[in-house]
Amino acid sequence: AFVDDDDTVHPRYLEYLQQGVQAHPEAEVIIFRMRILNYCDFQELPPLNHSQIVRQNHVGISFAVRRDLMRRERNPMHFHTSDVEDFDFLHRSSKQGAQVWISNCVAYFVRHSAPTENFWKVHYPQNKGNSCSFAKAQIESGQKAC
């Protein structure tokens, strides 16, 4: 998993990740929703209303990658630094046949700390206690309107 130095993960991130791996042992990448602080406003990516669709500019670093994907002998995956490096990695992985799954839970926080447990209960009912659900991700190339 990747975490930028000014970001944080949900206190139950490892629990959520373990749930995804146990439910989908074939998963090579698991994407979590991320909450971004933009000035005084928050945004979730990928947007919940997009279900399992992952698009450029609607996903970030909020994913974990199975080490084997980076170390495989044939077509190992690498990060290429760019303005869309996270989407690019997911898109290339998917095109090469990687099993990419997405969670309905928000588990990554950009430029701020994880909210309190009470906040979760009120604003994020999809983070139901200790469990998340997972669906096969659809990686769509190109930019599309929301």
C-alpha positions in Angstrom: 0.0 0.0 0.0 1.1 3.6 -0.5 0.7 6.5 1.8 1.9 10.1 1.1 3.6 11.8 4.0 0.8 14.4 4.5 -2.0 11.8 4.3 -3.4 9.3 6.8 -5.4 6.0 6.6 -8.5 4.9 8.5 -7.6 3.3 11.9 -9.2 0.1 10.5 -7.4 0.2 7.1 -5.5 -3.0 7.7 -8.7 -4.7 8.8 -10.5 -3.5 5.7 -7.6 -4.7 3.5 -7.6 -8.1 5.1 -11.3 -8.4 4.5 -10.8 -7.6 0.8 -7.9 -10.2 0.5 -9.9 -12.9 2.3 -13.1 -12.2 0.2 -11.2 -12.0 -3.1 -7.9 -13.9 -2.8 -7.4 -13.4 -6.6 -7.2 -9.6 -6.1 -3.9 -8.1 -7.1 -5.0 -4.5 -6.4 -7.6 -3.3 -3.9 -8.8 0.3 -4.2 -10.3 2.2 -1.3 -12.2 5.5 -1.6 -10.3 8.5 -0.5 -11.4 11.7 1.2 -9.7 14.8 0.0 -9.6 18.2 1.8 -9.7 21.0 -0.8 -9.5 24.2 1.1 -12.7 24.1 3.2 -14.5 21.4 1.3 -14.2 17.6 1.1 -14.5 15.3 -1.9 -14.6 11.5 -2.1 -12.8 9.7 -4.9 -13.7 7.6 -6.7 -17.2 9.1 -6.2 -19.6 6.7 -4.5 -22.2 7.4 -7.2 -19.8 5.9 -9.8 -20.1 2.5 -8.1 -17.1 0.4 -9.3 -16.1 2.7 -12.1 -12.6 4.1 -11.9 -11.7 7.0 -14.2 -8.8 9.4 -14.7 -8.9 12.3 -12.2 -11.4 10.3 -10.1 -8.9 8.0 -8.3 -5.7 8.6 -6.4 -3.1 6.8 -4.3 -5.7 5.0 -2.2 -4.9 1.5 -3.2 -2.9 -1.5 -2.1 -1.0 -3.7 -4.6 0.0 -7.3 -4.2 3.8 -7.5 -4.2 3.8 -10.3 -6.8 2.3 -7.8 -9.4 5.5 -5.7 -9.1 7.9 -8.7 -9.0 6.5 -11.0 -11.6 8.9 -12.2 -14.3 6.7 -11.4 -17.2 5.5 -7.8 -17.5 6.2 -6.6 -13.9 4.3 -3.4 -13.1 6.2 -0.2 -12.4 5.1 3.3 -11.4 5.8 6.0 -13.9 5.8 9.5 -12.4 3.3 11.8 -14.0 0.2 14.0 -13.2 -2.0 10.9 -13.5 0.5 8.2 -12.2 -2.1 6.5 -9.9 -4.7 6.1 -12.6 -2.0 5.2 -15.2 -0.8 2.4 -12.9 -4.3 1.0 -12.4 -5.1 1.3 -16.1 -2.0 -0.5 -17.2 -2.4 -3.2 -14.5 -6.0 -3.8 -15.6 -5.0 -3.9 -19.3 -2.4 -6.6 -18.5 -5.0 -8.7 -16.8 -4.5 -7.8 -13.1 -7.5 -8.4 -10.8 -8.5 -5.0 -9.6 -11.2 -4.7 -6.9 -12.7 -1.6 -5.3 -14.2 -1.1 -1.9 -17.2 1.1 -0.9 -15.3 2.2 2.2 -13.5 5.5 2.6 -10.1 4.5 4.1 -7.6 7.1 2.9 -7.4 10.8 3.8 -5.6 13.3 1.7 -4.1 16.3 3.6 -5.9 15.6 6.9 -6.4 13.1 9.7 -9.0 10.4 9.9 -12.3 11.7 11.4 -13.7 10.4 14.7 -15.8 7.2 14.9 -19.0 9.3 15.5 -18.3 11.2 12.3 -18.2 7.8 10.4 -21.5 6.7 11.8 -23.3 9.9 10.7 -21.6 10.7 7.3 -20.3 7.3 6.0 -22.8 4.6 6.7 -21.1 2.4 4.0 -18.3 2.0 6.5 -20.6 -0.2 8.5 -18.7 -0.9 11.7 -15.9 -3.2 10.9 -16.8 -4.3 7.3 -16.6 -3.1 3.8 -17.9 -4.5 0.6 -15.9 -5.1 -2.6 -16.7 -5.2 -6.3 -14.6 -5.9 -9.4 -13.4 -2.5 -10.6 -14.1 -1.1 -14.1 -11.1 0.9 -15.2 -12.2 3.4 -17.9 -9.6 5.2 -20.0 -9.9 8.8 -20.8 -11.7 11.6 -19.0 -15.5 11.7 -18.8 -17.9 14.0 -17.1 -19.3 13.1 -13.7 
